[in-house]
Amino acid sequence: MQQSKNEDSEATVDVHFTDLTDSLLAWKVPVEYFAIDSSIRASFEELFRAFDRNVTFQFFKSFRRVRINFSNALAAAEARAKLHKSDFNGRELRLCFAQSVHIGSPRLEPPKPDKQFLLSPPPSPPVGWEQAKDATPAINYDLLCAIARLGPGEKYELQPGTPTTPSVVVHVCESDQDSSGNDEDMEGGRSARPKIVQTRRPEYTSSVMQ
């Protein structure tokens, strides 16, 4: 009975270490640790090489953080348990486990273009979109022929009116030559087009300039 309990506890410990990440993060690292030829940096790295000789380091000076990558999760957990909040070079060393982000694929893929066609202009057409072909324009040659025979001032009824809908009538506009000229040249009592008198620019005098 006692042996089965020991086996259960060992299995629990194995699962616990398996779920841990194999990287640590040191934050609030002093600036002098980031110098490449610094002796303090070499001593800092030796602290973690005591737990794993294959450990690697990534220094992020802008964030004052260092990522320590171990070859297995057990070495990372042991280093964190012994070095967290320990004194190094007169300062407290703070360590935490680095979070691993699983994105489901070894490479970062773009988002699905489900709603990108709502943008104007769309960056890419939606799935299954096909360009529609332009329809052949419908030309009513009878209508064009009837309008061509009309003279200025005449009208052509396109659609006769009904008790519920109005009629559609085309009125041909007068040409500039027919509407221009003097009153003597006008026929049918038409009035001449009024002439627009341009406004004269005022003359500037010396008093206005002053």
Disulfide bonds with the S-S distance in Angstrom:
none
